[in-house]
Amino acid sequence: MLTVQEIAHLNAHIAHYPEKRAGAIYCLYFVQDKYGYITKEGLDSVSKLTHLSVTQLDEIITFYTLLRRRPVGRNVIRVCDSISCHTRGAQHVLAAARDITTKELGEMTNDGSVTVLPTICLGLCDRAPAALINDDRVEGELTPEKMRILLSQLAAEEMELAKKPHHRSMIAILTPQTETIASLLGEEA
């Protein structure tokens, strides 16, 4: 559930646009950043804030591959399966990821640490097959063996993080307020 402060933040962002719906993508990313994916409640809130229907927002989500409606692991590996990567073996890299994680593409590992997703072009054709890890790290010239090494590295990083105090950085975490969401959205409680 979005807090009053979060709703106010989103309204302030939306106010920069000539039409409320222009702020939809930012609002969707905000909800995803807070919850890890776009929840039904978050989708409903964004719908009310932007005056777009849930169906229209779902159309946006299905178009933008970095937006997601289902939970994903703490580490997300997006393996390009567009033509350049496909012709250089992306299907073998994806098959290796399925074998190693014992999960289908898009599913979380049992410990919640990894989700592997096929994705459209990453713009890294010169490094095909390529992957984007956690939206901030690129790996190129992947092979099934490199995928095995990458998954091992992520597992080792998870072990190191588990030893440290829990810290999660999100743009969406703001101080909770006591006002109701309904009052900010102009509804009666």
N, C-alpha and C positions, 0 to 999 in steps of 0.2 A: 504494500500500500504506500503510495506516495504521500509524503508529509506535506503540511501546509507550506513550509519553507521551500520544499522542492517544487510544488505547484507554482508558487510565486516566482521562483527562479525560471521555470519554463515559460510562464506568462511574460516575464520580462524579456526573455529571448525572442519569443514569438512577436512581441511588440515591435521588433526591429524590421519586420517584413510588412509589405503592403497588404498581404493576405495571411490570415492565420495558418492556412494549410502549408505555406512555405516553410514553416518551422517543424514540419512533421518528422523529417529525417533526424534532426537534432534530438527531438523529444524521444523518438524510438531508440536512438543510441543511448540516451540518458537512462531510459528504463532498462535497457539491456545491460548497461554498465552497472547499474544498481543490483539487479537480480541475477545476472549471468545470462539471461535470455529475456525475451519479451513475454511477460506473463499476460494472462487474460485480463487481470485487473489493470495492469499497466497499459495494455492496449485500449481498454475502455477509457482510461483517463486521458490518453493521448487523443482519442477520438473526440472527447468532449472539449479538450483544449484547442484542437485544430479545426474542429467542425468537419472532419472527414469521417466517413463511416468506417466501421471495423473492416468491412470488405475492401474499401479503398486502401486502408493501411496494410492489410494483408497482401494486396497487390504490390505495394512498395517493398514489403519485407521479402516477398518471393523474387523480386527483381534484384535487390541488392544482396549479394551473397554473404556480406559481412554481418547482416542482420539475421537473427535466428529466433525461432519460436519454441525451441526445445532446449533443455539444459545440455550443457557440454562440459567436458572435463576442464580441469584447471589449466591444462595445456591443450591448445588447439593447433593441429597441424593441417593446413590446407594444401593439398597436393593438386597442382594444376593438371587437368586432363584435357586441355584444349589441343588442337591439332599438332603443334610443334612438340609439346611434351608427350602426347600420345605416341607419335611416331618414333620418339626416342625412348619409349619404355615405361611411361607413367603407369600403364595398367599393371606392370610387374611390380612396381613400387607400391601401388595401392594393394595388390594381392599380398605382398609381403607384410604390409601394415595389418591387414586383416588376420593373417596367420599369426603374427607376433602377438597382437593384442587379444586374439581370439574373439574379436567383436566385429560386427558389420560396420561399414563406413557410416559415420554419423552417430554411432552409439558410443557411450562412455565406457571406459574400462571399469571393472568391478570396484576398484578403489577410487574412482572418480578423477584419476589423474590425467587421462588423455582421451581426446576425441580426434579421429582422423576423418577429414572431409575432402571429397573431391571438389574442385572449384574451377571456375572458368579462368581464362587467361590472367596471369599475374604480371604479364609484360616482361617476363624473364626468358624469352625464347632462346636467347643466346646461351642460357645456362640450363636448358631443358634436359630432363624433366626437373622442375623446380617446385619448391614448397615455401609457404609462408608460415612461420611458427609464432603463435601468440601475437600476431599482427605487427611484430616489430623485428623479426629475424628472418632472413632469407637463406635458404639452402638450395644449391643448384647441382646439376649433374648427378642427380640422385640415382641410386641403384638399390636393389633390395637389401644389399649388405649395408649401404649407407643409412637406409631407413632403420635397420636393426641397431646400428650405432647411435643414431639420433634418439631413438626410443630409450636406449640404455642411458644416454646422457641426461635425458629428461627425468628418468627414474632416479638417477644419482642427484640431480638438482632438487628433486622432491624430497629426498632423504635429508639433504643439507637444510632445506627450508623447515623441515619438521623439527630440527634441532633448535631453531630460533623461535623467539616469541612471535605469535601470529600477527601479521600485518598485511592488510589488503588495501591497495590504493584504488580508489574509485572516485570519479568526479561526482557521483550521485550521492555520496554520503554527506548529509547535512544534519543539523540539529533538529530533532523531532519537535513538533509544536503540538499544542493541545486543540487547536481549531480543527474542525472536521473538513475533510476533502470536499464533501458536498457543499459546504458554505462557500468555498473558494470557486467551485464550479458553478455556483449560482443555483444550487438545488436546495430544497427544503429538507431538513433532517428528518 
